[in-house]
Amino acid sequence: MSIYKRKPRSQTKTSGGRGARRQERYVVTVDTTEGSRRRRHYAGTYRTKEAAESAERIALGAQEKGIALSPAGVTVKEIVERYLADRRLRLAPKTMERYDDVARLYVLPHLGAIRVAKLKPKVINAWLAR
């Protein structure tokens, strides 16, 4: 995990002829290992160092919980299962039973195998139109 300061790309001119200074930004990246490969995931840019440090803590927490930082390979089924597991601790048993039924009968058969990165509004609209 690292935070580094990105320098402004260029200065732009305002209508008065003075150069307007672009603000420096703090970039947060996360290093992960997937099998034998090491990868660096971009976690965002922030105006202040404090905001970047906060984002870094959130990304580290997600990484420790086993949440994928890059959704490229994550399917809708995995997201739904994580959501249901999280809600199971907070909701009444009858409510969870209904959530499980909706996921099992409606969402997962049609959208479960689709990768989140490939999920488009057109696919969701076609599913809702059924």
C-alpha positions as CSV (number, residue, x, y, z in Angstrom):
1,M,0.0,0.0,0.0
2,S,1.4,3.4,-0.8
3,I,0.4,7.0,-1.0
4,Y,2.4,9.4,-3.2
5,K,2.0,12.9,-4.2
6,R,1.2,13.5,-7.9
7,K,2.4,16.7,-9.4
8,P,0.1,18.9,-11.4
9,R,0.1,18.0,-15.1
10,S,0.1,21.6,-16.4
11,Q,-0.9,25.1,-15.6
12,T,-4.0,26.5,-17.3
13,K,-4.5,30.2,-18.1
14,T,-7.5,32.1,-16.9
15,S,-9.2,34.8,-18.9
16,G,-7.1,37.4,-17.0
17,G,-3.9,36.0,-18.3
18,R,-2.6,34.7,-15.0
19,G,-1.6,31.1,-14.7
20,A,-4.0,29.2,-12.5
21,R,-2.2,26.7,-10.4
22,R,-3.6,23.2,-10.5
23,Q,-3.7,21.5,-7.1
24,E,-1.4,18.6,-6.3
25,R,-3.2,15.3,-5.6
26,Y,-2.4,12.3,-3.4
27,V,-2.6,8.9,-5.1
28,V,-3.4,5.7,-3.2
29,T,-2.3,2.3,-4.6
30,V,-2.7,-1.2,-3.1
31,D,-0.2,-4.0,-3.6
32,T,-1.8,-7.5,-3.7
33,T,-0.7,-11.0,-4.4
34,E,-2.9,-13.3,-6.5
35,G,-1.4,-16.7,-6.5
36,S,2.2,-16.1,-7.5
37,R,1.5,-12.8,-9.2
38,R,1.9,-9.4,-7.6
39,R,-0.4,-6.7,-8.7
40,R,-0.8,-3.0,-7.9
41,H,-4.4,-1.7,-7.8
42,Y,-5.3,2.0,-8.1
43,A,-7.5,3.0,-5.2
44,G,-8.1,6.7,-6.2
45,T,-6.8,10.3,-6.0
46,Y,-7.5,12.7,-3.2
47,R,-6.9,16.4,-2.6
48,T,-5.6,16.0,1.0
49,K,-3.2,13.6,2.6
50,E,-5.8,12.9,5.3
51,A,-8.4,11.8,2.8
52,A,-5.8,9.6,1.1
53,E,-4.9,8.0,4.4
54,S,-8.5,7.4,5.2
55,A,-9.0,5.7,1.8
56,E,-5.9,3.6,2.4
57,R,-7.3,2.4,5.7
58,I,-10.6,1.5,4.1
59,A,-8.8,-0.4,1.3
60,L,-6.7,-2.3,3.8
61,G,-9.8,-3.2,5.8
62,A,-11.5,-4.5,2.6
63,Q,-8.3,-6.5,1.7
64,E,-8.2,-8.1,5.2
65,K,-11.9,-9.1,4.9
66,G,-11.1,-10.8,1.6
67,I,-13.0,-8.4,-0.6
68,A,-11.6,-8.1,-4.1
69,L,-10.1,-4.7,-4.7
70,S,-10.4,-5.2,-8.5
71,P,-13.9,-6.2,-9.6
72,A,-12.6,-7.5,-13.0
73,G,-13.1,-11.2,-12.0
74,V,-15.9,-10.8,-9.5
75,T,-19.3,-12.2,-10.5
76,V,-22.7,-11.0,-9.5
77,K,-23.1,-14.3,-7.6
78,E,-20.1,-13.5,-5.4
79,I,-21.4,-10.0,-4.6
80,V,-24.9,-11.3,-3.8
81,E,-23.4,-14.0,-1.5
82,R,-21.3,-11.4,0.3
83,Y,-24.2,-9.1,0.7
84,L,-26.4,-11.9,2.1
85,A,-23.7,-13.0,4.5
86,D,-23.3,-9.5,5.8
87,R,-27.1,-8.9,6.2
88,R,-27.6,-12.3,7.9
89,L,-26.1,-10.9,11.1
90,R,-28.3,-7.8,11.1
91,L,-31.8,-8.8,9.9
92,A,-34.6,-11.0,11.3
93,P,-34.7,-14.6,10.2
94,K,-37.9,-14.2,8.2
95,T,-36.5,-11.2,6.3
96,M,-33.3,-13.2,5.5
97,E,-35.4,-16.1,4.3
98,R,-37.2,-13.7,1.8
99,Y,-33.8,-12.2,0.7
100,D,-32.4,-15.7,0.1
101,D,-35.5,-16.6,-1.9
102,V,-35.3,-13.5,-4.1
103,A,-31.6,-14.1,-4.8
104,R,-32.1,-17.8,-5.5
105,L,-35.2,-17.5,-7.7
106,Y,-34.8,-14.3,-9.5
107,V,-31.3,-12.7,-9.4
108,L,-28.8,-15.6,-9.5
109,P,-30.3,-17.7,-12.3
110,H,-30.2,-14.8,-14.7
111,L,-27.3,-12.5,-13.6
112,G,-25.2,-14.8,-11.3
113,A,-22.6,-15.8,-13.8
114,I,-22.0,-12.3,-15.2
115,R,-18.8,-10.5,-14.2
116,V,-19.6,-7.2,-12.4
117,A,-17.1,-5.4,-14.7
118,K,-19.2,-6.6,-17.7
119,L,-22.6,-5.8,-16.3
120,K,-24.3,-3.1,-18.3
121,P,-27.6,-1.3,-17.9
122,K,-28.8,-3.0,-21.1
123,V,-28.4,-6.4,-19.4
124,I,-30.2,-5.3,-16.2
125,N,-33.1,-3.7,-18.2
126,A,-33.5,-6.9,-20.2
127,W,-33.7,-8.9,-17.0
128,L,-36.2,-6.6,-15.4
129,A,-38.4,-6.7,-18.6
130,R,-38.9,-10.5,-18.2
